[in-house]
Amino acid sequence: MLLFVNGGVLNRNASLKPGKIISLDVNKAQSKLNWHATKPTGTHDGTIGIYSGKLNLQGKKLLGGYVLIDMPSLQVTDLKSPDKEKLENNLKGDNFFDTGKFAVARFDITNVDYVDVTDQRKVMISGNLNMHGIVKKISFKTGVQKNTSQEFIAVADAVINRRDWKIATENFKYNNFISPIITLHIVLKAAPAI
């Protein structure tokens, strides 16, 4: 999952190489967002689609951008029919993500911190995640796998607490017997607009 305001702030410790700012479109077909959740009786895994997004770069440094997440595309990948559809409908319903009301989540990058100025592959991303009608700041480490004027690929693992967005907090059973922690694995690919 994913989420932003166009722009962002580059860490002052990371020198900015001269060059024009380029904007790349997130490739929703090649990008992916996997989720993992736990409960006392086991775990569940699934995916959520990327709706669209843009990344702004200058001199091979990520400046900022945003990603929109297609919440109704949420799928469960560890179950088979009919349990798969039953859990998907529950997660999309008002007990959890209420995707009929909150169809798009948005992540806006607010800060890009190059952990090691000699290695532009290690980046700490901070930003605002707008989900379920609530905006909260999150941060996570990102590994940049490819960064050219024609293609940007990054992989990240992020951890969020669903209670921060009031997801499944009004149902006693869900709130107390399902772990509030959701782990996200993100692969983001972007390229110039066609």
N, C-alpha and C positions, 0 to 999 in steps of 0.2 A: 501497500500500500501504500496513493500517495497523494497537489498539495502546495501555491506561492504568489507574490508581487513581482512584476518584472524588475529585475535589477538585483541588488545585493551589495554587500560590503566586503571588499577584499581585505584580508588581514594586513595590517601595516608592516608586519615583518616580512611579508612576501613582496619582493620588488616586482613591479609591473613592467613587462617588456613593452616597448613601443609597438604600435600597430593598431589597426582599426578594430572596433568591436564587431564581432560577428554573432549572428543569432542562428542557432540550429533548432530544427523542429524535432521533438521527441517522436521516434518511430513507435507507434502504439502496437504494431504487429510484432516487432522484434523485442520490445521491452516487456518485462514481466514483474509481477508482484506476487510473491508466495507468502502465505501466512501460516502460523503454527500456534495452536492453542491447547491448553491442558485442562484436565478435570480429574477428579479422584479416580474415575474408572478408566482413564486412558487419555488419548490425545486425538486431535483432529488437524488435518492439513487441507489447504486449499489455495485458490488463486483469486485475484481480482484484476480486472483489465485496466489498462491505462487508456484514458480517453484522449488526451492530447497534452502538449506542453512545449516549452521553449527553454533553451539554455543559452546564456550570453557568455561569450569568451573574448579575451583579448590577449594576444601574445601567448596562446596556449594555456592561459590561466582562466579557470572558471570564475566568472564574476557573480552570477546569480541566475535566476530563472524561476520557472514554476512547472508543476505537473498537476494535471487533473486526473482524478481516479474515478473510474466508472463503477460505482458501488453496486448497482443492480446486476453487474456481471459476476458477482461473487459466486464462486463454486467450491464445493467440497470434493476433494480428490481421493480421500481414503475410504470412502464408502461406496457401495453399489446400490442401485435402485431396489426397493423404494426408500431405503433409509437415507440415501444421498439427497433426494428431493425433499424429504421431510426436514432434514437439518438445514438445507439451503433456504427453504421457505421460512423456517423459524429465525435464522440469522438475518434474513432480509426484512422480517416483520418488525412490529413496534416493540417487541421484547428486547431486540438487539439494535441493529443498525438503521432500521426504519427507512429502507432505501426508496420507498415510494415518496417519502417526504424529503429525504436527504440523499438525492441521487448522485451528487458529485462531491467528492472530498478534494481539497486543494492544499498543496504544499508549496509555500513560497520560501525560497532561499533568502535568508537575511544576512548570513555571514559565511564566508569561505576561508578556512584557515589551513594553509599549507603546513602540515606538521613538520616537514623537513624541506627547507628551501632548496636543497640539492636533489630532492626526489619529488617531482611533481605528481607522482602516482599516489601519494598518501595525503588524503585531504579529510579535514573535519568539517562537516556540513552542519549548519544550524539553520533552523527555519520555523515557520509557523504552519502547523497542521490544522486546517479548518475541516472538521468532521463532525457530523451529527449536530451541527449548529453551534459548535464551540471551537474556539481557536486556542491552541496551546503550543508553546515552543517545544521543539524536540531537537536533539543533536545526535549525530552518529558518524562513525568513521566510514570513509569511502575509499575504495581502491580504483583508481583510474587505469583502465586496461588499454585504452587507445584514445589518442587526442591529436587529431589533425583538423585542418580546415574543412575536411569532407566527412569526418566521422568522429564521434565521441562515444566511448563506451565506459560505463562505470558500474561497479558492483558494491552493494552495501548491505549490512545487516543492522536493523534497528529494532529496538524494544520499546513498546508503548504500554501504558496502563489504561485499559478501556474505561476505568472509573473516571479518569481525567476528562473524558468526553461524555460522561453519564450514559454509558452503554451497558445495558443489562443491570442497572443499579436499582430499579424499582421493583424487581421481582426477587423476593428473598432467596429462593432456591438458586437462581442464576447468579445473583450477586455474591452469595456466600459459598457455593459449592463448585463454581467454575473459577479457575485462576484468573485474576484480572490482567495478567501479563500476556501480551500477544507479541510474538516474534515475527518480524518481517524480513524477507530476503528480496532484495530489489536488484534487477538488472535494467539499466537505463541505456538505451541507444538513441543517438540523435544524429541528424545529418542536415545539410542545407535543404531548404524548401524546394520542391520540384516545380 
